[in-house]
Structure formats: structure tokens, C-alpha cells
């Protein structure tokens, strides 16, 4: 009998997967069913899954703001949801499903997801996103939030080589101190200021960057790019300080419109800003990869986290490092952590679990020709 592990990402890009004896047999993001982009909490997807699969274990990914207890019954909300699909005598069977919570290891879930799809038996893994799980730094009595991580991964081991963390105010774990922001947060804020929105529009900035060029009036957004990759972050604050830096130093609107009067000139300025953040960001990542491949002698590199959806940067890295074997996880965003969580648990249960080359991304529901035609008819005349 197969062991079916249900991996759940309850964060943005909510998703769920079924891992059957180490193989992905179903994966879908909630927004494919709810039609709400980046929708969290994949209840509709889970409903589809439990109508087709018997679940043996549940693994919860996301980040560790997850509240896993309901009032009155004190159940995990996802386990409760699954239970409600079954009538007695199946209740006791459902109640005894093992639940593993890995929401305090967000970056590791990104890393394991990519690694076990890469076919590498050993690799470095670089994880960059806007931010991951929080953890306590007991030595300095501060809270930290993941913003970039570098792992050394083998079939049976995961070693964290470096974690570049954002210090978080002790009084409120959701209020970062003004000591810096992550690479992806800054890229997202530039995207927002370009008018593409602050969630999911980064691909538009990436595309626009190809039309831009160096502009002496737009300063480098990062510091020490060529000397120390560990310092290649921002001497900036969060929220208001970011806006102030961009408004006054990058988007000095009043001065800008006095200086540039036509729409085409304004648009060229915005293209050049996109070029600047794209160039600076990929230089930071290049420096990280150069430092750690030289330090470890490992030339297999796995990349995950939202930053690595940036295919322009990925292509740049491949050209810069022709002797490195890269694997860029296609589901690099948080939706993929549902798969990483399931891999994490399966590896615990099976020490012989080995990475396999990912051959398809078609893990969702299958439709007959008749169903497809029926669906098309809703949107046009056939």
C-alpha cells in the first residue's frame, strides 16, 4: 500500500501536493480553483485531493505565523477539514494521521524541494526570497527572519552554510527594525514604484529592464557589490525609509518632471531604473555563488526562492559560470514549499530517498477532450 503524504503551503500562493512513495502524484495551487491570484490556504485543492487519495500523513509548510489549533476541538484546522469529509467509523483513522509542522524552516523547504528535483547527489543550494521563517537569537536576545540562505545538501544531510537574517523588533515580530531589507523586498518595492504592484509584478520589472540602460542620474541601489558579497545589501530602513530613499534619490518627482517633460523621456527613466535594480540584484547573487563555489569546490548549484523566477538573472548566471551545473527550480516561489515539506517527511521515513530529475510540471488534474471543449464553450462560440 502506498504512503501518501499531503504537503500543504498555507501561505501566499497556497498549494497542496500528494507525494506517493516519494513521487509527486498531484500538485496544485489554490488560485487555479478559486481564481483569486496568490490565494492562500488551499482548502479547495485539499478537497480535490482527499476525494481522490487516502492520506497517511500531513506536513505543514508556510512560515511560522501558522496557528495550528482551533477553538473547542483543539484540532489542527487542516486535519479538521479533512475529517469532515469522512463519516464514522473512519473518524478514528483520520484523527490518528501524523502531522508534521515545518513552518519554522521555510528556506529549508525551498531548498529540499529544488534539490530532490535536481538529480544531483550533492549540491549547494541558494535560497533568496522576501523573507521566510522567524527564529530566536538567544545570544543577542533578538528575533531574526530569514532573507537568504545557503545550504550544502546531500541525499541524507542538510547543512546551513550561511543565513543572512533580518533583525526583527522584539516587541512585534511583524515590525522589522530599520536596519535593512532583503534583496527581494527592495526589488518588489521598485516594482511597486514603477506601477506594477507590490505582489507578483516583479516579472514586469525584469522584462522592462531589457529595454533600459545605464543612467548616471540613477545611483547604484546596493553597496560594496564588487568587494564583499556579505555586505552587498542595503543601508536602508524598512517601509517609510525605503519610500523616502526611492522618492528623494530615485524618483525625485517634482525635480524629475521639471527635468524631463515628455512622456517618452519619463518612460526611458523608468526603463533605466528597472535596468539598475536588475543589474545590481544579479551582481549580488553572482558574488554569493562565486564565493561559495570557490570556498567549497562544489560545482552543482541548486536555486530556489522567489528571486529565482527571474529568468533574466538565471541566464546571466549560466553565462557567468559556464563550469557550474545549475538547476533552477521552476516552482521556486512559495507554492513549491508544499512539495518541499512532503519531501522533508519522506526523507525522514526513507534514508534511501534519492534526487530524481524533474520531467514535467503537469501535476494537476487531468481533463478529457470533452471536458476541455465544454470548458472552452463557456468563453466563446464554437
Buried (B, 14 or more C-beta within 10 A) or exposed (E): EBBBBBBBBBBBBBBBBBBBBBEBBBBBBBBBBBEEEBBBBBBBBBBBBBEEBEBBBBBBBBBBEBEBEEEEEEBBBBBBBBBEEEEEEEEEEBEEBEBBBBBBBBBBBBBBBBBBBBBBEBBBBBBBBBBBBBBEEEEEEBBBBBBBBBBBBEBEEBEBBBBBBBBBBEEEEEEBBBBBBBBBBBBBBBBBBBEBEBBBBBBBBBBBBEEBEEBEEBEEBBBBBEEEBEEBBBEBBBEEBBBEBBEEEBBBEEEBEEEBEEEEEBEBBBBBBBBBBBBBBBBBBBBBBBBBBEEEEBEBBBBBBBBBBBEBBBEBBEEBBEEBBBBBBBBBBBBBBBBBBBBBBBBEBEEEBEBEEBEEEEBBEEEEEEEEEEEEEEEEEE
